[in-house]
Amino acid sequence: SKIPLYKGKSAREALKEKGLLEKFMKNHPYNPSIKFNSALAQIANEPLTNDYDLSYYGIISIGTPPQSFKVIFDTGSSNLWVPSVYCNSYACTNHNKFNPAQSSTYRATSQTISVQYGTGAMTGILGYDTVTVGSLVDTNQIFGLSENEPGSFLYYVEFDGILGLAYPSISSSSATPVFDNMMSEGLVAQDLFSFYLSRNSQAGSVVTFGGFDSAYYTGSIQWIPLSSETYWQITVQNVMVNGQVVACASGCQAIVDTGTSMLVGDSSNINNILSWVGISKDQNGQYSVNCNNIGSMPDVTFVINGAQFALPASAYVMQTSSGCSSGFSPSSDQLWILGDVFIREWYSIFDRGNNMVGLAKAV
């Protein structure tokens, strides 16, 4: 089962990385009045901020007048939810909480929502309101107002909530996802969105609704048909190191997931990749890497739809202030997750109109 929020490291890193958002907001002031711009473009860029390479969030607002929230734009889930004033969980005490009584456009429902995560289920109620994403004003958007957020994990993350960008077929309570509403309201020029995730902690990451931008990639875009319209799911033909097939010899199913920091696969295949690139467990059971070896480690190449997508060691080894570690994560699930480790290297376009993923070499 997929755990879109399993980012154990980013919770710890978030403790170190306070102060990023303030600087970011000075550089990209949030400007609600942009929606009154008469030459409103049908492409909205929503800047994303990095928490130490492991948690990219942007700012949206909900309600009239707008209440602001930091959300993960998550292609691995389909619901929008934010904390609410109805929530008394520990995780809600230090995050922005939506107050429906302060929004003139809020409409209540009697429906409930439950979203399963690794630490338990986020439960709450569903309501409708205006959601503003960049310059796009998405009216009558259904979203979850959390009442209970289990565990302490969510206390330590920078973001308040999640904005899911996968298909309506996997949406809890059959709630219409944000991008589906944007498409049906004619808010986007094209029925697609795209992600550029910057490396390290510099600003510059962006999700673009309604288009893609050639400034963020080089070469051509490879278009890959989806194998399932649930997650953004594709078929990986195999994985190669030094010209040898080392994983997924008979093909694997994978999802392109902005809401997962690592590159995740079943443990036997991942362990094989790790041994080929020379990463082993240290005495603490961690897959640590000598930072000095990055230059001599081989590429790991994913063959997808006949094209090759290489990850150099600089992409699959994560460098933090405390050293280097593997960006590959073994799982008991057969479904692979091409998370931020992959997307940083490969600019990703999510095309709902044609049910395809486009990948191009990120700048």
VEXVEX-72066 format. One record per residue (C-alpha): residue number from 1; residue in one letter; chain; x, y, z. Coordinates in pm, whole numbers, plus 50000, padded with zeros to 5 digits. Layout:
+-----+---+---+-------+-------+-------+
:   k : r : c :    px :    py :    pz :
+-----+---+---+-------+-------+-------+
: NUM : A : A :     X :     Y :     Z :
...
+-----+---+---+-------+-------+-------+
// end
This chain:
+-----+---+---+-------+-------+-------+
:   k : r : c :    px :    py :    pz :
+-----+---+---+-------+-------+-------+
:   1 : S : A : 50000 : 50000 : 50000 :
:   2 : K : A : 50117 : 50346 : 49925 :
:   3 : I : A : 50209 : 50585 : 50201 :
:   4 : P : A : 50234 : 50921 : 50030 :
:   5 : L : A : 50359 : 51096 : 50342 :
:   6 : Y : A : 50635 : 50862 : 50442 :
:   7 : K : A : 50916 : 51113 : 50461 :
:   8 : G : A : 51082 : 51021 : 50787 :
:   9 : K : A : 51383 : 51236 : 50714 :
:  10 : S : A : 51199 : 51549 : 50616 :
:  11 : A : A : 51027 : 51563 : 50951 :
:  12 : R : A : 51364 : 51573 : 51122 :
:  13 : E : A : 51517 : 51806 : 50868 :
:  14 : A : A : 51223 : 52042 : 50908 :
:  15 : L : A : 51337 : 52104 : 51264 :
:  16 : K : A : 51668 : 52233 : 51126 :
:  17 : E : A : 51525 : 52412 : 50831 :
:  18 : K : A : 51310 : 52680 : 50989 :
:  19 : G : A : 51341 : 53016 : 50824 :
:  20 : L : A : 51319 : 52892 : 50467 :
:  21 : L : A : 50962 : 53000 : 50415 :
:  22 : E : A : 51012 : 53357 : 50537 :
:  23 : K : A : 51297 : 53412 : 50293 :
:  24 : F : A : 51099 : 53245 : 50017 :
:  25 : M : A : 50797 : 53467 : 50073 :
:  26 : K : A : 51016 : 53777 : 50051 :
:  27 : N : A : 51141 : 53654 : 49714 :
:  28 : H : A : 50796 : 53544 : 49592 :
:  29 : P : A : 50543 : 53765 : 49768 :
:  30 : Y : A : 50201 : 53604 : 49778 :
:  31 : N : A : 49971 : 53830 : 49584 :
:  32 : P : A : 49598 : 53758 : 49612 :
:  33 : S : A : 49515 : 54059 : 49393 :
:  34 : I : A : 49668 : 53880 : 49094 :
:  35 : K : A : 49327 : 53724 : 49038 :
:  36 : F : A : 49188 : 54066 : 48940 :
:  37 : N : A : 49442 : 54094 : 48660 :
:  38 : S : A : 49239 : 54140 : 48342 :
:  39 : A : A : 49503 : 53968 : 48128 :
:  40 : L : A : 49481 : 53658 : 48347 :
:  41 : A : A : 49692 : 53386 : 48188 :
:  42 : Q : A : 49553 : 53034 : 48185 :
:  43 : I : A : 49885 : 52907 : 48312 :
:  44 : A : A : 49955 : 52941 : 48682 :
:  45 : N : A : 50297 : 52888 : 48831 :
:  46 : E : A : 50283 : 52788 : 49194 :
:  47 : P : A : 50628 : 52827 : 49350 :
:  48 : L : A : 50742 : 52538 : 49567 :
:  49 : T : A : 50985 : 52560 : 49856 :
:  50 : N : A : 51227 : 52288 : 49954 :
:  51 : D : A : 51280 : 52156 : 50301 :
:  52 : Y : A : 51632 : 52027 : 50257 :
:  53 : D : A : 51555 : 51848 : 49933 :
:  54 : L : A : 51293 : 51631 : 50095 :
:  55 : S : A : 50968 : 51821 : 50114 :
:  56 : Y : A : 50845 : 52057 : 49848 :
:  57 : Y : A : 50542 : 52263 : 49935 :
:  58 : G : A : 50360 : 52566 : 49792 :
:  59 : I : A : 50110 : 52813 : 49929 :
:  60 : I : A : 49741 : 52806 : 49845 :
:  61 : S : A : 49451 : 52990 : 50000 :
:  62 : I : A : 49102 : 52876 : 50087 :
:  63 : G : A : 48795 : 53088 : 50155 :
:  64 : T : A : 48677 : 53450 : 50138 :
:  65 : P : A : 48875 : 53638 : 50260 :
:  66 : P : A : 49164 : 53397 : 50184 :
:  67 : Q : A : 49318 : 53180 : 50458 :
:  68 : S : A : 49667 : 53060 : 50355 :
:  69 : F : A : 49810 : 52707 : 50382 :
:  70 : K : A : 50135 : 52537 : 50290 :
:  71 : V : A : 50053 : 52217 : 50102 :
:  72 : I : A : 50243 : 51934 : 49941 :
:  73 : F : A : 50140 : 51910 : 49575 :
:  74 : D : A : 50114 : 51533 : 49570 :
:  75 : T : A : 50072 : 51336 : 49247 :
:  76 : G : A : 50044 : 51021 : 49460 :
:  77 : S : A : 49703 : 51102 : 49613 :
:  78 : S : A : 49382 : 51274 : 49506 :
:  79 : N : A : 49231 : 51462 : 49801 :
:  80 : L : A : 49279 : 51818 : 49919 :
:  81 : W : A : 49280 : 51851 : 50296 :
:  82 : V : A : 49403 : 52106 : 50549 :
:  83 : P : A : 49394 : 52126 : 50929 :
:  84 : S : A : 49084 : 52290 : 51072 :
:  85 : V : A : 48974 : 52462 : 51391 :
:  86 : Y : A : 48786 : 52140 : 51470 :
:  87 : C : A : 49118 : 51957 : 51518 :
:  88 : N : A : 49267 : 51921 : 51865 :
:  89 : S : A : 49543 : 51675 : 51772 :
:  90 : Y : A : 49905 : 51754 : 51865 :
:  91 : A : A : 49985 : 51787 : 51493 :
:  92 : C : A : 49728 : 52066 : 51454 :
:  93 : T : A : 49866 : 52282 : 51734 :
:  94 : N : A : 50149 : 52432 : 51529 :
:  95 : H : A : 49989 : 52453 : 51184 :
:  96 : N : A : 49750 : 52689 : 51009 :
:  97 : K : A : 49391 : 52583 : 51069 :
:  98 : F : A : 49098 : 52662 : 50841 :
:  99 : N : A : 48810 : 52839 : 51015 :
: 100 : P : A : 48491 : 52797 : 50811 :
: 101 : A : A : 48309 : 53056 : 51023 :
: 102 : Q : A : 48545 : 53320 : 50886 :
: 103 : S : A : 48474 : 53243 : 50518 :
: 104 : S : A : 48167 : 53391 : 50349 :
: 105 : T : A : 48189 : 53138 : 50064 :
: 106 : Y : A : 48212 : 52818 : 50273 :
: 107 : R : A : 47942 : 52553 : 50231 :
: 108 : A : A : 47921 : 52271 : 50482 :
: 109 : T : A : 47832 : 51908 : 50404 :
: 110 : S : A : 47744 : 51613 : 50624 :
: 111 : Q : A : 48010 : 51395 : 50455 :
: 112 : T : A : 48317 : 51265 : 50633 :
: 113 : I : A : 48662 : 51186 : 50498 :
: 114 : S : A : 48933 : 50946 : 50608 :
: 115 : V : A : 49279 : 50939 : 50447 :
: 116 : Q : A : 49511 : 50654 : 50540 :
: 117 : Y : A : 49877 : 50725 : 50616 :
: 118 : G : A : 50154 : 50515 : 50765 :
: 119 : T : A : 50090 : 50645 : 51114 :
: 120 : G : A : 49710 : 50616 : 51107 :
: 121 : A : A : 49417 : 50784 : 50938 :
: 122 : M : A : 49352 : 51156 : 50906 :
: 123 : T : A : 48980 : 51193 : 50965 :
: 124 : G : A : 48760 : 51496 : 50916 :
: 125 : I : A : 48465 : 51648 : 50736 :
: 126 : L : A : 48417 : 51766 : 50380 :
: 127 : G : A : 48320 : 52119 : 50283 :
: 128 : Y : A : 48315 : 52339 : 49973 :
: 129 : D : A : 48493 : 52671 : 49926 :
: 130 : T : A : 48700 : 52877 : 49684 :
: 131 : V : A : 49059 : 52752 : 49653 :
: 132 : T : A : 49317 : 52987 : 49501 :
: 133 : V : A : 49630 : 52829 : 49351 :
: 134 : G : A : 49869 : 53083 : 49201 :
: 135 : S : A : 49650 : 53292 : 48972 :
: 136 : L : A : 49379 : 53025 : 48939 :
: 137 : V : A : 49059 : 53071 : 49137 :
: 138 : D : A : 48893 : 52732 : 49176 :
: 139 : T : A : 48536 : 52788 : 49301 :
: 140 : N : A : 48314 : 52528 : 49468 :
: 141 : Q : A : 48608 : 52301 : 49548 :
: 142 : I : A : 48538 : 52015 : 49787 :
: 143 : F : A : 48812 : 51962 : 50047 :
: 144 : G : A : 48874 : 51793 : 50379 :
: 145 : L : A : 48883 : 51981 : 50710 :
: 146 : S : A : 49083 : 51765 : 50949 :
: 147 : E : A : 48941 : 51681 : 51290 :
: 148 : N : A : 49200 : 51421 : 51392 :
: 149 : E : A : 49562 : 51389 : 51272 :
: 150 : P : A : 49725 : 51089 : 51439 :
: 151 : G : A : 50082 : 51056 : 51562 :
: 152 : S : A : 50347 : 51321 : 51608 :
: 153 : F : A : 50491 : 51297 : 51256 :
: 154 : L : A : 50266 : 51568 : 51113 :
: 155 : Y : A : 50362 : 51799 : 51399 :
: 156 : Y : A : 50720 : 51817 : 51274 :
: 157 : V : A : 50659 : 51884 : 50904 :
: 158 : E : A : 50658 : 52231 : 50753 :
: 159 : F : A : 50346 : 52180 : 50545 :
: 160 : D : A : 49990 : 52214 : 50673 :
: 161 : G : A : 49805 : 51987 : 50432 :
: 162 : I : A : 49807 : 51794 : 50106 :
: 163 : L : A : 49679 : 51884 : 49761 :
: 164 : G : A : 49637 : 51558 : 49571 :
: 165 : L : A : 49688 : 51553 : 49193 :
: 166 : A : A : 49620 : 51189 : 49105 :
: 167 : Y : A : 49302 : 51054 : 48942 :
: 168 : P : A : 48950 : 51082 : 49087 :
: 169 : S : A : 48929 : 50700 : 49094 :
: 170 : I : A : 49147 : 50693 : 49410 :
: 171 : S : A : 48994 : 50994 : 49585 :
: 172 : S : A : 48862 : 50927 : 49935 :
: 173 : S : A : 48486 : 50984 : 49967 :
: 174 : S : A : 48481 : 51031 : 49586 :
: 175 : A : A : 48567 : 51397 : 49641 :
: 176 : T : A : 48641 : 51577 : 49313 :
: 177 : P : A : 49016 : 51654 : 49298 :
: 178 : V : A : 49137 : 52011 : 49252 :
: 179 : F : A : 49273 : 51962 : 48900 :
: 180 : D : A : 48951 : 51794 : 48783 :
: 181 : N : A : 48760 : 52099 : 48905 :
: 182 : M : A : 49009 : 52330 : 48732 :
: 183 : M : A : 48958 : 52142 : 48404 :
: 184 : S : A : 48579 : 52145 : 48424 :
: 185 : E : A : 48576 : 52516 : 48514 :
: 186 : G : A : 48797 : 52591 : 48211 :
: 187 : L : A : 49070 : 52743 : 48427 :
: 188 : V : A : 49365 : 52579 : 48249 :
: 189 : A : A : 49481 : 52630 : 47890 :
: 190 : Q : A : 49579 : 52262 : 47860 :
: 191 : D : A : 49462 : 51969 : 48071 :
: 192 : L : A : 49807 : 51904 : 48215 :
: 193 : F : A : 50045 : 52024 : 48483 :
: 194 : S : A : 50419 : 51994 : 48529 :
: 195 : F : A : 50682 : 51983 : 48803 :
: 196 : Y : A : 51033 : 52117 : 48823 :
: 197 : L : A : 51202 : 52025 : 49151 :
: 198 : S : A : 51524 : 52211 : 49222 :
: 199 : R : A : 51821 : 52041 : 49384 :
: 200 : N : A : 51936 : 52118 : 49739 :
: 201 : S : A : 51765 : 52401 : 49920 :
: 202 : Q : A : 51770 : 52678 : 49664 :
: 203 : A : A : 51443 : 52835 : 49560 :
: 204 : G : A : 51321 : 52779 : 49206 :
: 205 : S : A : 51107 : 52466 : 49224 :
: 206 : V : A : 50776 : 52510 : 49049 :
: 207 : V : A : 50455 : 52329 : 48962 :
: 208 : T : A : 50283 : 52468 : 48654 :
: 209 : F : A : 49909 : 52419 : 48607 :
: 210 : G : A : 49791 : 52429 : 48245 :
: 211 : G : A : 50128 : 52410 : 48072 :
: 212 : F : A : 50496 : 52324 : 48077 :
: 213 : D : A : 50799 : 52545 : 48034 :
: 214 : S : A : 51098 : 52473 : 47810 :
: 215 : A : A : 51316 : 52683 : 48042 :
: 216 : Y : A : 51314 : 52389 : 48283 :
: 217 : Y : A : 51436 : 52110 : 48054 :
: 218 : T : A : 51675 : 52032 : 47771 :
: 219 : G : A : 51628 : 51798 : 47476 :
: 220 : S : A : 51299 : 51640 : 47381 :
: 221 : I : A : 51006 : 51523 : 47591 :
: 222 : Q : A : 50945 : 51147 : 47600 :
: 223 : W : A : 50572 : 51075 : 47630 :
: 224 : I : A : 50481 : 50759 : 47821 :
: 225 : P : A : 50128 : 50614 : 47823 :
: 226 : L : A : 49981 : 50531 : 48162 :
: 227 : S : A : 49924 : 50167 : 48252 :
: 228 : S : A : 49655 : 50263 : 48505 :
: 229 : E : A : 49453 : 50583 : 48555 :
: 230 : T : A : 49464 : 50578 : 48934 :
: 231 : Y : A : 49803 : 50700 : 49039 :
: 232 : W : A : 50024 : 50834 : 48759 :
: 233 : Q : A : 50124 : 50476 : 48687 :
: 234 : I : A : 50360 : 50362 : 48411 :
: 235 : T : A : 50549 : 50047 : 48312 :
: 236 : V : A : 50925 : 50032 : 48368 :
: 237 : Q : A : 51073 : 49779 : 48123 :
: 238 : N : A : 51390 : 49726 : 48324 :
: 239 : V : A : 51661 : 49897 : 48528 :
: 240 : M : A : 52023 : 49889 : 48413 :
: 241 : V : A : 52366 : 49955 : 48561 :
: 242 : N : A : 52674 : 49948 : 48334 :
: 243 : G : A : 52468 : 49798 : 48052 :
: 244 : Q : A : 52345 : 49507 : 48266 :
: 245 : V : A : 51981 : 49459 : 48363 :
: 246 : V : A : 51990 : 49462 : 48744 :
: 247 : A : A : 51621 : 49504 : 48836 :
: 248 : C : A : 51271 : 49470 : 48691 :
: 249 : A : A : 51397 : 49220 : 48433 :
: 250 : S : A : 51042 : 49134 : 48329 :
: 251 : G : A : 50901 : 49483 : 48386 :
: 252 : C : A : 50768 : 49669 : 48689 :
: 253 : Q : A : 50477 : 49897 : 48760 :
: 254 : A : A : 50582 : 50238 : 48890 :
: 255 : I : A : 50413 : 50560 : 48989 :
: 256 : V : A : 50557 : 50908 : 48939 :
: 257 : D : A : 50500 : 51061 : 49281 :
: 258 : T : A : 50594 : 51414 : 49386 :
: 259 : G : A : 50474 : 51336 : 49738 :
: 260 : T : A : 50744 : 51074 : 49809 :
: 261 : S : A : 51100 : 51192 : 49858 :
: 262 : M : A : 51283 : 50866 : 49778 :
: 263 : L : A : 51297 : 50620 : 49493 :
: 264 : V : A : 51114 : 50317 : 49629 :
: 265 : G : A : 51102 : 49961 : 49499 :
: 266 : D : A : 51062 : 49605 : 49619 :
: 267 : S : A : 51347 : 49507 : 49848 :
: 268 : S : A : 51505 : 49232 : 49636 :
: 269 : N : A : 51535 : 49459 : 49332 :
: 270 : I : A : 51647 : 49762 : 49534 :
: 271 : N : A : 51908 : 49558 : 49721 :
: 272 : N : A : 52042 : 49434 : 49389 :
: 273 : I : A : 52073 : 49790 : 49258 :
: 274 : L : A : 52248 : 49897 : 49579 :
: 275 : S : A : 52503 : 49618 : 49554 :
: 276 : W : A : 52573 : 49707 : 49188 :
: 277 : V : A : 52639 : 50072 : 49272 :
: 278 : G : A : 52839 : 49983 : 49584 :
: 279 : I : A : 52607 : 50097 : 49863 :
: 280 : S : A : 52591 : 49872 : 50169 :
: 281 : K : A : 52444 : 49894 : 50517 :
: 282 : D : A : 52660 : 50046 : 50790 :
: 283 : Q : A : 52673 : 49918 : 51149 :
: 284 : N : A : 52351 : 50109 : 51231 :
: 285 : G : A : 52162 : 49939 : 50950 :
: 286 : Q : A : 52157 : 50262 : 50747 :
: 287 : Y : A : 52249 : 50275 : 50379 :
: 288 : S : A : 52521 : 50533 : 50417 :
: 289 : V : A : 52751 : 50644 : 50139 :
: 290 : N : A : 53100 : 50789 : 50147 :
: 291 : C : A : 53044 : 51132 : 49992 :
: 292 : N : A : 53386 : 51111 : 49825 :
: 293 : N : A : 53271 : 50813 : 49616 :
: 294 : I : A : 52987 : 50989 : 49435 :
: 295 : G : A : 53204 : 51084 : 49138 :
: 296 : S : A : 53302 : 50724 : 49067 :
: 297 : M : A : 52964 : 50553 : 49116 :
: 298 : P : A : 52772 : 50438 : 48805 :
: 299 : D : A : 52443 : 50569 : 48666 :
: 300 : V : A : 52124 : 50376 : 48737 :
: 301 : T : A : 51918 : 50380 : 48417 :
: 302 : F : A : 51544 : 50322 : 48396 :
: 303 : V : A : 51423 : 50196 : 48058 :
: 304 : I : A : 51067 : 50320 : 48005 :
: 305 : N : A : 50867 : 50296 : 47681 :
: 306 : G : A : 51190 : 50226 : 47491 :
: 307 : A : A : 51373 : 50534 : 47621 :
: 308 : Q : A : 51650 : 50551 : 47880 :
: 309 : F : A : 51627 : 50770 : 48188 :
: 310 : A : A : 51959 : 50779 : 48370 :
: 311 : L : A : 52007 : 50876 : 48734 :
: 312 : P : A : 52366 : 50972 : 48813 :
: 313 : A : A : 52499 : 50910 : 49163 :
: 314 : S : A : 52463 : 51284 : 49230 :
: 315 : A : A : 52087 : 51224 : 49198 :
: 316 : Y : A : 52045 : 50894 : 49384 :
: 317 : V : A : 52280 : 50981 : 49671 :
: 318 : M : A : 52134 : 51239 : 49906 :
: 319 : Q : A : 52378 : 51487 : 50055 :
: 320 : T : A : 52290 : 51663 : 50379 :
: 321 : S : A : 52489 : 51846 : 50642 :
: 322 : S : A : 52527 : 51517 : 50828 :
: 323 : G : A : 52671 : 51320 : 50535 :
: 324 : C : A : 52552 : 51113 : 50242 :
: 325 : S : A : 52284 : 50845 : 50223 :
: 326 : S : A : 52102 : 50636 : 49965 :
: 327 : G : A : 51805 : 50784 : 49783 :
: 328 : F : A : 51681 : 50429 : 49715 :
: 329 : S : A : 51439 : 50286 : 49968 :
: 330 : P : A : 51338 : 49917 : 49983 :
: 331 : S : A : 50970 : 49836 : 50037 :
: 332 : S : A : 50754 : 49528 : 50078 :
: 333 : D : A : 50527 : 49653 : 49799 :
: 334 : Q : A : 50567 : 49550 : 49435 :
: 335 : L : A : 50469 : 49898 : 49311 :
: 336 : W : A : 50773 : 50117 : 49249 :
: 337 : I : A : 50764 : 50486 : 49339 :
: 338 : L : A : 50963 : 50730 : 49130 :
: 339 : G : A : 50972 : 51007 : 49389 :
: 340 : D : A : 51157 : 51336 : 49419 :
: 341 : V : A : 51496 : 51165 : 49369 :
: 342 : F : A : 51382 : 51083 : 49013 :
: 343 : I : A : 51179 : 51398 : 48942 :
: 344 : R : A : 51467 : 51632 : 49030 :
: 345 : E : A : 51659 : 51476 : 48741 :
: 346 : W : A : 51362 : 51439 : 48503 :
: 347 : Y : A : 51119 : 51729 : 48454 :
: 348 : S : A : 50776 : 51570 : 48473 :
: 349 : I : A : 50459 : 51661 : 48283 :
: 350 : F : A : 50131 : 51504 : 48394 :
: 351 : D : A : 49889 : 51506 : 48100 :
: 352 : R : A : 49529 : 51434 : 48198 :
: 353 : G : A : 49401 : 51511 : 47848 :
: 354 : N : A : 49601 : 51226 : 47694 :
: 355 : N : A : 49663 : 51011 : 48005 :
: 356 : M : A : 50039 : 51027 : 47964 :
: 357 : V : A : 50346 : 51131 : 48159 :
: 358 : G : A : 50607 : 51339 : 47978 :
: 359 : L : A : 50969 : 51321 : 48097 :
: 360 : A : A : 51252 : 51549 : 47987 :
: 361 : K : A : 51602 : 51612 : 48126 :
: 362 : A : A : 51572 : 51878 : 48394 :
: 363 : V : A : 51807 : 52175 : 48376 :
+-----+---+---+-------+-------+-------+
// end
